[in-house]
C-alpha cells in the first residue's frame, strides 16, 4: 500500500553575508528528534552537528554549511525554527535588576535580524607606513565543533581561532594568502604584533555581525523593567 505524502511548504530568505537568496523548508519530525537529542545531551559538538544536519537538509543541500559564517548559520536556523514551531517563541531570562529572578518573555523570531556595528572592519592594519596588515574572515561552525571559541579569556583559544580566521596578510601591493603559509608561520606573525594591533583584532571579533535582539523584561517580584539582549545560537536555541 502506498500512503500519501505530506506537502511541505517552501520559503525563501537572504543570507546576511552575501545578499544571496536561499530556499528552505521547516524541519520535519525526524529532524526535530535529532535536535531534541542534541539539546538534551548538553554536548556542544552534538548540538553543532545537529544544527549542520538540519540546515543541510532544510536548504535542500544547496549550501556548504561548513564554510558559512556563524551569523549566517544562526540566521538560517532561526528562520527554519520559526517556520517549524512558530514565529513567537517563549524564553526565560534573568532580570538584570536583581540578577536572580527569571521572567517569561515572548519574542517574535520573524523580527530578529543580524546586526553589524558601524565601525566594523575585517582589514587590520599593523603598520601604516609599510601598509602591513591582514584581512580576516569570519568564524564558522568548525571553530566551535573543535571546541574553539573567540568569546573566552583563554589566550591560547583566542589565538587558535584567530589563526583559523586569517584570510591573507598584505604588505603594500603584495598579498600572502594564509593557505600558502603554515599555522606556525601565521602564529609567528601574530606574536610579533604590538598590543595595539591585537586590540584591533579583538575589536573585529567583538563587532562582527551577530544575530541579536534587545527585549524588555519586567521582574515579576520587583516590577522593575529592564532590557536584555539575546545574542547568538546559545541564547536563541540553548
N, C-alpha and C positions, 0 to 999 in steps of 0.2 A: 504494500500500500504506500502510495506517495502522498505525503502530507503537504499541505500548502505552506508556502514560505511567507515569513513576515516581512513586509516592506519597511525598510529603514530610511528615514529622511536624510537628505544630504544638505550641508550648509557650507558657507564659504567665509574665510577670514583672510586678513592681510598680515603677513609676517612683519613685525616691527622692525627687523634688522635690514630688510631689503625691499620693502614695498611689493612683495610677491604674494599673489593670491593663491590660497590653498583650500582645496575642498576637504571636508571632513564629515564624519558621521558620529552619532552618540556611541558610547561603548555599550556592548551587549552584556548579557547576564554572565557569560563565561569570563569576560574581561573584568567585570566588576568583582568577580570572585578572586581573580589574580590580585587586584588592587587591595581587596579586603585582607587577604592572607599576608600581603607585604606590610600593610599598616599594622596588623596585629603582631607581626614579628618584631617591630621596632628596630629592624635592621636596615641601616642606611643603604647598603648595597642592594638588598632585596627591593626596597622602595624605588630606587633609581631604575633597576632593571624592569620593574613593573610599569613604571611611567614610560620607559622606552618602548616596551612591548605594546602598550595601549596606544601610544601616539603612532607607532608604525602601522598598526592595524587600522586605526580610525582615520588615518590620512591616506589609506589605500596604498601604502608602501611607496609614496611619491617623494618622500624626504629622506635624506641621510641624517637620521636623528643624532648620530654621534658627533657630527660636525656643527650642529646648530648652537648658537649662543644660548646660554642658560635662560636668558629672559624670553627668547623665542619659545623654548620648551615650556616655560611657565605659562606663557600666554596661550599657547595651543592647548595645553592640558586644562587650563581654566575654562576655555570655551567648550571643550569636549565635555567636561564635568557639568557645566551649566546646561547644555543641551541634553544631558543624560539624566540628571536627577533634579533639575530645576534651577532657574536663574537666581532665585533668592535662597541664600544659604544661612543657616544658623551657626553662630560662633559663640564660644565662651571666652571672654577676655578679662584680664586682671585690671581692676580700676586703678589708675595712676595715683589717685589722691591718698590711698592707704596701702597700695601695693600688696594687697592680700585678698580682697573681696572680688569674687568673679561675678560678672554680669552677662546676661544673654543679649546678643545683638543680632540683627539681621543685615545681611549685605547683599545688594543686587550685583551679582557677578558680571552681568552684562555691561556694567558701567566701570568696571575695573580695567585700567589701561596700563601699559608700560610707560613709565615716566623717565625723562632724561634731564639731568642738570644742565643749565645753560652754559656753564664753563667746562663741560666735559670734553676731553680730547684724548685720542689714542696715540698722539705723537708726543714723545717725551724728548726734549732737547737737553742733553747733558752738558754740552759746551757750545755756546752761541758762536764764538769766534771760529771754531772749526766746523760749525753746523754738524755736530756729532750727536747722535741720539738713537732712539729706537722707536719702532711702531709696534704697538701691542694689539693682539686680537683678544676677543672675549673668552672667558672660561666656558667650557662645555660640560655636559654631564660626566664626561670621562674624568674630570678633575675630582668630582665627588664620588664616583664609583670606586676610585682607588684610595679614598679617604683623605683627599687633599681639600683644603678649604682656605680661601683668602681671608675669611672673617674669623681670624684667630690671632692670638698673641704669640703663637709658636712661630719663631723666626724661620726655622727650617721649613715649616709648612708653607709659609708665605713665599719664600724663595723658590720652593718647588713649583708652586702654581705659577709664579712669575716666569720662570724659565720655560714652562709649557706654553705661555701666552705670548712669547716674543715672536713676532712675525718676521721682522728683519731689523738689522742695525744699519745705520747710514752714516756716512761722513762726506760732506759736500755732495757731489753727484754720484758717489759710489754707494751701491746697495749690497749688503751682505745678508742673504736670506738665512734665516735660522735653520732651515732644513739642511743647509750645507755645512753647518757647524755642529760640534758635539755639545751635549749638555754641559760638560765641564768647561768648554770654551765660553759659552754664554754665561755660566756662573762666574767665571773669572772676570768677564766684562762687567757684570753687575756688581761684583765685590769691589771693583775699583772705583765705583761711583762715590760721590760725596753724599752726605746725609740729606742735603737739599734736593739732590736728584732723586733719591729714594722716596722722599716725601711726595714728589710729583707722581711717582709710580703708584704710591698708595692712594693718592688722590684719584687716579684713573679708576682704581677698583672701587673706591668709596662712592664715586659719582656715576659709575656706568649704569646703563638703563636697567630699571628694576620694575617688576610687577608690584604696584603699590596702591594702597587705598587708605585714606585717612577717614576714620569713622568717629562718631560721637558716642560716648558711653556715659550712662548715669549710674553711679554707685547706689545700689538698692538700699544700703544702710544709711549712708550719709547724705544721699540725694545730690551729691556734688557731680556736676557734668564736666567731663574731660574729653580730650581727643586721644585716640590710639591709632597707630599706623600699622596696618597689616602689610607685610612685605615678603615676597618670595614664596618658594614652594612650601616651606615648613609651615608658615602662618596660614596659608590658604588650604593646605591639604594634610597638615600634621595632626 
